[in-house]
């Protein structure tokens, strides 16, 4: 299904901000090629895994992404960590907002990635996005 023709997020069991992040990851993955596609695929897997770990059902995630439940089941990755830039991109916020989320405890866990950039647990991002109808500014 073409992402431009997806029904509004309110028709799903997933909060709009989380639904938008899942769709954004899926669209980025679909548009990527070469090594960047592999990285985008990993991000989508980690976000799906975090959504499942947080308690969202596989059928709800599948409806959100307009894919089969088997596809979602096969794409679950546990213990995912996302770079600060990726968190900002998926949440559609600035890097300063991501830092503020960390400073205020919304994104409590942080570690440094191999490139020295801050990374956050994907499950924490899912919880932030699910906490409100729209990500906090």
N, C-alpha and C positions, 0 to 999 in steps of 0.2 A: 504494500500500500504506500502510496506517495505521502511523505510526511506533511506536505502542504494540505492534504485532504483529511488529516486525522480529526476526529471529533474533538470538541473542547475537553480539556482535562477534567472538568467537573463531572463528567459522566463515569469517572473511574473511582475506584476505592482508594486511590493514591492521591495525597494532597497535591494541589497544582504546582507548587514550587519543586517538589520532588519529581513529579511527572515531567515537568519542563527539563529538569536536569537529565533524567533518563533519556528523553527524546533528543536532547542536545548531544549527549554522548553518542547515541545511535547515529545521528546525522553526521557528526564529525567522523565517525568510523566509516560510514558508507562513502563519504567524500574523499577519504584518505587513500594514499597508494604507497606502495613500497614499504620501507621500514616504519614510516609514520602510521601506516595502517595497522601494523602489528602493535604499536604502542597504543593506538586508539582502541583496538580490540581489547587489550588488557584493561584499559580504563573502564570500558563498558562492562566487562566481566566483574571487575571489582565493585562497581556501583550496583550492579544487579545483586551480587553476593551480599553487599551491605544492606540492601533493601530487604532481602530474604531474611538475613540475620536479625534485622530490626522487627520483623514480624509481618511484612507485607507478603501476601500470597503470590505464588507463582502465576496463577491465572490472572490476577490483577495486573501484575507486571507485564505479562504477555499481551493483555488488552491494551495497556498503555503504549506498548511498542508496536502493536499490530503484527505480532508474530505468534507462532504456535507455542504452547506451553513446553513442548519438548525442547524447543530452541532455548527458552529461558533456563530450563533445568540443566541443559548441557553447558550453559555459559556462566554458571555460578562459580565465583572465585572467593575464597575466604581470606580474611586478614589483609585486605587491600589497603594500601597507603597511596595517597594522591598528593602530588606536589601542590604548593600554594597557588601556582599559576593555573593548574588544572582545576583546583577547587574554585577559584575565581571565575574561570571560564564556564564551568558547569553550573554554578550558582548564579551566573550573570551579574556579578558584583565586582568591585575593584579589589586590587590586592590589599589596599588599606583596610577595606571592610573585613577581609579574611583575617588580617592581623588583629583587628579590633575584636572579632569573634574569639580569637585565641586569648587575647588579653582579658576578656570578660568571662572566659570559661566556657563559652559555647562550643569551641573546638579545643577540648582540654588536652588531648594527647598530641604531642608533636615530636618528631624526630628528624634528623638530617638525612637527606637522601644521598646517593653516591656522588652527586654533583655539588653537595654542600647546601642545597636548597631545603628549606623547611618542608616537611611532608606531614599530612594529617591523616588520621584513620578515616577510611571511607564511611564506616559505620557512624562516626561522629558527624560527618557532613549530612548523611541521611537524616539523622536526628534533628539537626538544625533546620533542614529544609522541611521536615515534617511538622516542626513545632508551630509553624505559622502558615497562613495561607500564602504568604509571600516571604522570601527570605528577609530577615531583619537588616536594616541599612547600617 
